[in-house]
């Protein structure tokens, strides 16, 4: 390690453009954490195949897009090593070794695996899907990450990673680090339709790449208190999406807005205008940073290749220790 900073590793499956839900839920935190930790960001393209194995045609585009979103959001390639999972074959090797002693029943009872299987309508789980938490344990431990910043749904995976590492260290030699989850207390951002969560597939998202005009249109069409017809009708912020967003994006004014809404003093049009401005103020610096990469897309590829190369050399070093620990080093000892 270059210095004594603790190492974090986190990442995403590349499934298209990132939206405000991603920003609020994880990206903003990663931008902060990179100042304090040695930071690795994995673009988990192989993990994406566990649910999308027959739809591989968009992977290159999605990887490019997510990297551009990361950079636009403020991840600094000097501080965060951004890399592509499939380009590090040692991860798959470690996954295989881990899978020798990981119980199928433990995987089948993993609550996140269960809920994702249900969500995708999988009944007969594939080997790759059932085993993806094992692969995720390898993603994390091959980089000897101390901390894994994730949302709550990922906690079972980090717990499993910790157990897998502990077992490895007991069985063979203590060469890997037991990772811990780092869970922020960020509320899940609801969709523009007021439902569930912001998500690309639900078509209720504001993307980081949206133009100021698109943001305006989307906020304009978002759902407010349905019982409010005239501006002077008292509003009910608790059932209003725009109010939920003010809580997140306009902390300074939200209390005042809530009060004037309840009193029927501020109308929805005005309230939406204020929100549009706040969201565009947040996105403006990202638009500015993005422009550089739009003008010169090969910069994105260069950053990704450099990050992948650096990550690969770390992974290779760990695997030498892993193979030694497992005595899979025949040509050194024969
Ligand atoms: N499972 C994570 C998700 O769906 C993505 C991921 C893959 C990940 N490997 C990881 C997250 C390692 C943290 C650490 O969002």
Boltz pocket constraint, residues with backbone or C-beta under 6 A from the ligand:
constraints:
  - pocket:
      binder: B
      contacts: [[A, 9], [A, 10], [A, 11], [A, 12], [A, 13], [A, 42], [A, 44], [A, 47], [A, 136], [A, 139], [A, 140], [A, 148], [A, 149], [A, 150], [A, 154]]
      max_distance: 6.0
